[in-house]
Amino acid sequence: MREMETLATGRCIVCGRLIEIEEFSPPEDDDYYDYEEEKARQKKILFCQICEAKLRREADEAQKNPKPM
């Protein structure tokens, strides 16, 4: 049994760039894997690496205490 990875495309919700996503698809003969549940859990919101880095930086800066003067 070999696990397959497929490429899907989506758009960044912030800047609109096309993003290629590697999706995991388990073998079809696996009785223990629930395909319907996996489809429901997948995230629909996508961020490109640049926008994700910007968001993380802004969040980190918001968590820091302001320096006293």
N, C-alpha and C positions, 0 to 999 in steps of 0.2 A: 504494500500500500504506500503510495507516494502522495505527499501533500502538495497541492498546487497553489501557486501564487499568481493572481491575475492583476493587471494594471487597470485601474479605473481613473477617470478624470472628473474633476470637480472645479469649482471656482472659489477663490478666497472671498469670504464674506466682507472683508474690509476693503481690499484694493481691486478685487475682480480678476486677479491673475489665474491662469489655468494651473491646476495642481494635479500631478499624477500620484495616485495612491496605490500602494500594494495591498491587495486584499487576500486574506487567507481563506482558502476553500478546502475543507477537509474531504477525504474520500467519500463518495456517495454511498458506499456500502456500510458506513459506520452507523450502527443502530442506536448508539448512545448519544449522538450529537443531535440537538434539536435545531433544525434549520430555521423554523419560524421564529423561535425565541431569539436567535442570533440576529435575524433581520430587524426585529423590533428594537434591539439594544444598540444598533449601530448609530453612531453620531451623524447627524445631518449637517452640522455646522463645521465648516472647514476654514482653517487659517493657513496661509503660506508661512514659510519659515521666517521671513522678514517681519511680517506683521505679528507673528507670535513672539518674536524677540522684543519688538517694541512694546507689546502688551505686558510682557514679563518685567521689562525694565520699569515701565510706569508703575506697575503694581509694587515692585520692590522699593521704588522711591517713595511711594505713598505710605509704606510701612515704616520707613525710617523716622526717627524723632528729629525735629528741627534742631540745628545747632544753635546754642545761645551766642549772642553777640558780645 
